[in-house]
Amino acid sequence: MKRMFEQFNSQNTYLIISDYPEPVTGEGKNHGIAWHTRETTLPFIKAYGQKFVVLAENGKHSKPEVYEDNHLLILRVFDQRHHSLFPTILKWLLVFSNIKKVYIHSEFCTSGGLGNFILLIPFLLLIKAMGRKIVYFEHNVVTHFDPIATHFGLKQKSFKLAFYNFGIKWYYRILGIIVDKIIVMDKFLQGRLSQYVDEKKIICKPFWIEKKNYHLTKSQARKTLKVKNNEFLVIYFGFITWYKGADWLIDQIKNLKSKIKNRRVKLILVGGEAYSLKDKEYYQKFYKEQLEKADKNIQITGFVPEDEVGKYFTACDLVVFPYRGYFGASGSLSYAFAYGKPFILSKNMSEILLNEDMSAALREAGLTKSDVLFDQTSSGFAGMLRKVMGKAHLSKLEKLSTIMAEKRSIAKVMSEFNAAIYEENSTRLNLNRQAVPAVEGVV
């Protein structure tokens, strides 16, 4: 064990504080941060032989795990709901004393509630006191909580909500002073964060896409899901949460009293309980209420293993994103791009169109913002469905996804990401001189 640790305890190794999917199934751990961490480490190992140590949350498998020809060491050592969270991580940083650059994903401690939020800043200061550089992945940027208070169980005009609104601004200001770089994945996140952090410290790099092909045809996938060929299948992909509008979408489908263009609309919500909220009483009530709404036209799958996700995207006619608020880059949208599926967004997500590649893709597909964005009202959604169900419009939306998959292809984006995030070793890794191979399993 000691020898293995010594092999990774090098200045050429990068240490990540995050979470990582469980072996084999990934069940319970294949949520956003775990998925993102895996997909931003494996490609670098495959392409450049880079070594990583990941300090991850406890799971069913607590023993050290070494993958990818001894280039990836996973240590499941912390519990983000326990008071030992930060001391445990600091202890492991001392074990790997020669690693000088630490990559921290913002969601590694979110399930610990307000206590972890308050202790995060002292924790980062201690890492800096060890002489480490900190690169911080800020997955969500919230400048005020009022629009999404319900998601966090906060009451409007409450002291707690006011405290959150006040504290978040100072959190960003202090964070920007402590860390060396902050990584965001959308232009609108960069804009929000730049109100409080020196722009020179903020790096905006979108998540890359690898095109996906499922082993079944669309007709075969629909048959396995018991979806008729004349039904219009809409899917929602992700955790069943209030801010993502899962309940709103369910209500809209239930309110459709008749067929649209002679086709019955069927909804499948591909996802289950939110990992960070599942222990909250208010959320348990919310989730139960959504399950009770399910009927012959509405299905909630619960957790879906990653090797089954493609079945739902292959089978569907449209992917809907009915978010009530938007404060983080969407991995779900990346899946829509990867499978080349038509999609529509609520107007609450309009900021995503600030990304230059998305604006350009709209023009190339012959679309405008109004062709993609819908009002979050019953009439607005029903009107968009009628519009989308026309073959010509659906074809343009499909083209939009295909264009985005090309613009954010792994071959184009990964070398830029590498140079920006791992620039100190760019010469050693030959980041700009070698082609990036496709990596199986990367979206």
C-alpha positions in Angstrom: 0.0 0.0 0.0 2.8 2.4 1.0 4.6 1.7 -2.3 1.5 2.4 -4.3 1.0 5.7 -2.6 4.6 6.6 -3.3 4.2 5.9 -7.0 1.5 8.5 -7.2 3.1 11.0 -4.8 4.8 13.0 -7.5 4.7 16.6 -8.8 3.6 15.2 -12.1 0.4 13.8 -10.5 -2.8 15.8 -10.2 -5.0 15.4 -7.1 -8.7 15.8 -7.4 -11.2 16.3 -4.5 -14.6 15.2 -5.9 -16.6 12.1 -6.2 -16.3 9.1 -8.5 -18.7 6.5 -9.8 -18.8 3.2 -8.0 -17.2 0.2 -9.7 -19.4 -1.9 -12.1 -22.8 -0.2 -11.9 -22.1 3.3 -10.7 -25.5 3.1 -8.9 -25.9 6.0 -6.4 -22.7 7.6 -7.6 -23.4 8.3 -11.2 -24.7 11.8 -10.5 -23.3 15.0 -12.0 -20.1 15.5 -10.1 -19.0 11.9 -10.1 -19.8 11.5 -13.8 -18.0 14.8 -14.7 -14.9 13.8 -12.7 -14.6 10.5 -14.5 -15.1 12.0 -17.9 -12.5 14.6 -17.3 -9.8 12.2 -16.1 -10.1 9.1 -18.3 -9.4 11.0 -21.6 -6.2 12.5 -20.3 -5.0 9.1 -19.1 -5.8 7.5 -22.4 -4.3 10.3 -24.5 -1.4 11.5 -22.4 -0.6 8.9 -19.7 -1.4 11.5 -17.0 -1.6 10.3 -13.4 -4.5 11.2 -11.1 -5.3 10.7 -7.5 -9.0 11.2 -6.7 -10.2 11.6 -3.1 -13.8 10.6 -3.3 -16.8 10.0 -1.1 -17.3 6.7 0.8 -19.3 4.0 -0.9 -19.8 0.3 -1.0 -16.2 -0.1 -2.0 -14.0 1.7 0.4 -10.7 0.0 -0.5 -8.2 1.9 -2.8 -8.9 1.3 -6.4 -6.3 1.6 -9.2 -7.4 1.8 -12.8 -6.1 2.5 -16.3 -2.7 0.8 -16.2 -1.9 2.2 -12.8 -2.5 5.9 -13.8 -5.7 6.5 -11.7 -5.9 6.0 -8.0 -9.4 6.3 -6.4 -9.5 6.7 -2.6 -13.0 6.7 -1.1 -12.2 8.3 2.1 -14.7 11.0 3.1 -18.3 11.4 4.1 -19.6 14.8 3.2 -22.4 14.6 5.9 -19.9 13.9 8.7 -17.9 16.4 10.8 -14.7 14.6 9.8 -15.1 15.6 6.2 -12.5 18.4 6.0 -9.9 16.9 8.5 -10.0 13.6 6.6 -9.2 15.3 3.3 -6.4 17.4 4.8 -4.9 14.3 6.3 -4.7 12.7 2.8 -3.2 15.8 1.3 -0.3 15.4 3.8 0.1 11.8 2.6 0.5 13.1 -1.0 2.8 15.9 0.0 4.7 16.1 -3.3 1.5 16.8 -5.3 1.4 20.6 -5.7 -1.7 21.2 -7.7 -5.2 20.3 -6.3 -8.4 20.3 -8.3 -11.5 20.8 -6.3 -15.1 20.3 -7.6 -17.5 22.6 -5.9 -20.2 19.9 -5.2 -18.0 17.6 -3.2 -19.4 18.9 0.1 -22.9 20.1 -0.8 -24.8 17.4 1.0 -23.4 18.6 4.3 -25.6 21.7 4.2 -24.9 25.2 5.6 -22.2 23.9 7.9 -20.0 22.7 5.1 -20.6 25.9 3.2 -19.3 28.0 6.1 -16.3 25.7 6.7 -15.3 25.5 3.0 -13.3 28.8 3.0 -11.1 27.9 6.1 -10.6 24.5 4.4 -9.3 26.1 1.2 -7.1 28.5 3.2 -5.4 25.5 4.9 -4.7 23.9 1.5 -3.1 27.1 0.4 -1.0 27.2 3.7 0.4 23.8 2.6 1.9 25.5 -0.5 -0.6 24.0 -3.0 -2.1 25.6 -6.0 -5.9 25.3 -6.2 -7.9 25.0 -9.4 -11.6 25.2 -8.4 -14.4 23.8 -10.7 -17.4 26.0 -10.0 -20.3 23.8 -11.4 -23.0 26.2 -10.3 -23.1 30.0 -9.9 -26.0 31.4 -8.0 -26.0 35.1 -7.3 -29.3 35.1 -5.5 -31.5 32.3 -4.3 -35.0 33.8 -4.6 -35.9 32.2 -7.9 -34.9 28.7 -6.7 -35.7 29.0 -3.0 -38.2 26.1 -3.2 -35.6 23.8 -4.5 -33.6 24.3 -1.3 -36.6 24.3 1.0 -36.2 28.0 1.7 -39.2 30.2 2.5 -39.6 33.5 0.6 -38.7 36.6 2.7 -37.2 34.4 5.5 -34.1 35.2 7.5 -32.4 32.1 6.1 -33.0 33.1 2.5 -31.7 36.6 3.2 -28.6 35.0 4.8 -28.0 32.8 1.8 -28.3 35.8 -0.6 -25.9 37.9 1.5 -23.4 35.1 2.1 -23.1 33.8 -1.5 -21.7 37.1 -2.7 -19.0 37.2 0.0 -18.3 33.5 -0.7 -17.5 34.2 -4.3 -15.3 37.3 -3.4 -13.3 35.3 -0.9 -13.1 32.3 -3.1 -11.7 34.4 -5.9 -8.9 35.7 -3.6 -7.9 32.2 -2.3 -7.9 30.0 -5.4 -5.5 30.2 -8.4 -8.1 29.5 -11.0 -11.8 29.0 -11.3 -13.2 26.8 -14.1 -16.7 27.3 -15.4 -18.3 25.5 -18.4 -20.7 28.2 -19.7 -20.4 31.8 -20.8 -23.3 32.9 -18.6 -21.6 31.4 -15.5 -18.5 33.3 -16.3 -20.5 36.5 -16.6 -22.2 36.0 -13.2 -18.9 35.1 -11.5 -17.0 38.0 -12.9 -19.1 40.4 -10.8 -17.1 39.1 -7.8 -14.0 37.5 -9.1 -11.1 38.9 -11.1 -11.8 37.8 -14.7 -8.2 36.8 -15.2 -8.8 33.9 -12.8 -11.9 32.6 -14.5 -11.5 30.1 -17.3 -14.6 29.1 -19.4 -14.3 25.8 -21.2 -17.3 23.8 -22.3 -17.6 20.1 -21.7 -16.6 18.1 -24.7 -18.9 15.7 -26.6 -18.4 12.3 -28.2 -21.1 11.3 -30.5 -23.1 8.3 -29.3 -24.8 5.4 -31.1 -26.9 2.9 -29.2 -26.9 -0.7 -30.3 -30.7 -0.7 -31.0 -32.5 1.2 -33.7 -35.1 3.8 -32.8 -38.0 1.3 -33.5 -36.3 -1.4 -31.5 -35.7 0.9 -28.5 -39.3 2.1 -28.5 -40.5 -1.5 -28.6 -38.5 -2.4 -25.5 -40.0 0.7 -23.7 -43.5 -0.2 -24.9 -43.9 3.0 -26.8 -46.1 2.8 -29.9 -44.8 4.1 -33.2 -47.6 6.7 -33.5 -46.9 8.1 -30.0 -44.7 11.2 -29.7 -42.2 10.4 -27.0 -40.8 13.2 -24.9 -38.1 12.5 -22.4 -36.7 14.5 -19.4 -33.3 13.4 -18.3 -31.8 14.0 -14.9 -32.8 14.1 -11.2 -36.4 14.8 -10.4 -36.2 18.2 -8.9 -38.2 21.4 -8.6 -35.7 23.8 -10.1 -35.4 21.5 -13.2 -39.1 21.7 -13.6 -39.9 18.0 -13.5 -43.2 18.5 -11.6 -44.2 21.3 -14.1 -43.5 19.1 -17.1 -45.5 16.2 -15.6 -48.5 18.6 -15.0 -48.3 19.9 -18.6 -48.5 16.4 -20.1 -51.4 15.5 -17.8 -53.2 18.7 -18.9 -53.0 17.7 -22.6 -56.6 16.6 -23.1 -56.3 15.6 -26.7 -53.8 14.4 -29.2 -51.5 16.9 -31.0 -51.4 16.4 -34.8 -53.1 13.1 -34.3 -50.4 11.8 -32.0 -50.6 11.0 -28.2 -47.8 12.6 -26.3 -46.0 10.3 -23.9 -43.5 11.4 -21.3 -40.7 9.4 -19.7 -38.6 11.1 -16.9 -35.3 9.3 -17.1 -34.0 9.7 -13.5 -34.8 9.4 -9.9 -34.1 11.0 -6.5 -31.7 13.9 -6.4 -28.5 12.6 -4.7 -27.9 15.7 -2.5 -31.5 16.1 -1.5 -32.9 12.6 -1.0 -32.5 12.8 2.8 -34.5 16.1 3.1 -38.1 15.7 4.3 -39.4 18.4 2.0 -37.8 16.8 -0.9 -39.1 13.3 -0.1 -42.6 14.7 -0.1 -42.0 16.4 -3.4 -40.6 13.2 -5.0 -43.5 11.1 -3.7 -46.0 13.6 -5.2 -44.4 13.2 -8.6 -44.5 9.4 -8.4 -48.2 9.6 -7.6 -48.9 11.5 -10.8 -47.5 8.8 -13.0 -50.1 7.2 -15.4 -50.2 5.4 -18.7 -48.7 8.4 -20.5 -46.2 9.4 -17.8 -43.4 7.2 -16.5 -40.6 7.9 -13.9 -37.8 5.4 -14.3 -35.8 6.0 -11.1 -32.1 5.3 -11.4 -31.0 4.1 -14.9 -27.6 2.4 -15.3 -25.4 4.3 -17.8 -25.5 1.5 -20.3 -29.3 1.8 -20.5 -29.4 5.6 -20.9 -28.9 5.4 -24.7 -32.0 3.4 -25.1 -34.2 6.3 -23.9 -32.4 8.9 -26.1 -32.5 6.6 -29.1 -36.3 6.0 -28.6 -37.4 9.6 -28.0 -38.6 12.2 -30.4 -37.8 15.2 -28.3 -35.8 16.1 -25.1 -37.4 18.8 -23.0 -35.6 21.0 -20.4 -38.3 22.8 -18.4 -35.9 24.4 -15.9 -37.3 27.1 -13.6 -33.8 28.5 -13.0 -30.4 27.9 -14.6 -27.3 28.1 -12.5 -25.0 25.4 -13.9 -23.9 23.8 -17.1 -26.2 20.9 -18.1 -24.7 17.4 -18.5 -28.2 16.4 -19.6 -28.0 18.7 -22.6 -24.6 17.2 -23.5 -26.3 13.9 -23.8 -28.9 15.4 -26.2 -26.0 16.7 -28.3 -24.2 13.4 -28.2 -27.2 11.4 -29.5 -28.2 14.1 -32.0 -31.6 14.5 -30.5 -34.0 17.5 -31.0 -34.5 19.5 -27.8 -36.3 22.6 -26.5 -35.6 24.8 -23.5 -37.7 26.9 -21.1 -37.0 30.6 -21.4 -35.5 30.5 -18.0 -32.5 28.8 -19.7 -32.1 31.5 -22.4 -28.7 32.4 -20.9 -27.2 29.3 -22.4 -27.6 31.0 -25.8 -24.9 33.4 -24.7 -22.3 30.7 -25.6 -20.9 31.7 -29.0 -20.9 28.2 -30.3 -24.6 27.8 -29.5 -25.5 31.1 -31.2 -23.5 30.1 -34.3 -25.1 26.6 -34.3 -28.6 28.2 -34.2 -27.8 30.2 -37.3 -26.3 27.3 -39.1 -29.4 25.2 -38.4 -31.7 27.9 -39.7 -33.2 28.6 -36.3 -33.9 31.5 -34.0 -34.1 31.7 -30.2 -37.9 31.5 -30.4 -37.6 28.2 -32.2 -35.9 26.6 -29.2 -37.2 28.5 -26.2 -40.8 28.2 -24.8 -42.8 30.2 -22.3 -43.3 28.2 -19.1 -47.1 28.4 -19.4 -49.6 25.7 -20.5 -50.3 27.6 -23.7 -46.6 28.3 -24.4 -45.6 24.7 -24.0 -48.5 23.2 -26.0 -47.9 25.8 -28.7 -44.2 24.8 -28.9 -45.1 21.1 -29.1 -47.4 21.8 -32.0 -44.6 23.6 -33.7 -41.9 21.0 -33.0 -44.1 18.1 -34.1 -43.9 19.4 -37.7 -41.2 17.4 -39.5 -39.4 20.4 -40.9 -38.9 22.0 -37.5 -38.0 18.7 -35.8 -35.4 18.2 -38.5 -33.8 21.6 -37.8 -33.7 20.9 -34.1 -32.0 17.6 -34.8 -29.5 19.4 -37.0 -28.8 21.9 -34.1 -27.8 19.0 -31.8 -25.6 17.5 -34.5 -23.8 20.8 -35.1 -23.2 21.3 -31.4 -21.8 17.8 -31.1 -19.3 18.7 -33.8 -18.4 22.1 -32.3 -17.7 20.6 -28.9 -16.2 17.3 -30.2 -13.6 15.8 -27.9 -11.0 16.1 -30.7 -11.5 19.9 -30.8 -12.1 20.8 -27.2 -9.9 18.5 -25.1 -6.5 19.9 -26.2 -7.8 23.4 -25.4 -9.1 22.3 -22.1 -5.7 20.6 -21.4 -3.7 23.6 -22.3 -5.8 25.9 -20.1 -6.1 23.6 -17.0 -2.9 21.7 -17.1 -0.7 24.3 -18.8 2.3 23.7 -16.6 2.9 20.2 -18.1 1.7 21.1 -21.6 5.2 20.6 -23.1 5.7 17.3 -21.4 2.3 16.0 -22.4 2.6 17.2 -26.0 -0.9 18.6 -25.7 -0.9 20.4 -29.0 1.2 18.0 -31.1 -0.8 14.7 -31.0 -4.2 13.8 -32.0 -6.7 13.0 -29.3 -8.2 9.5 -29.7 -11.9 8.8 -29.1 -12.4 7.4 -25.6 -15.1 4.9 -25.1 -17.7 5.9 -22.5 -16.9 9.7 -22.7 -19.9 11.9 -23.5 
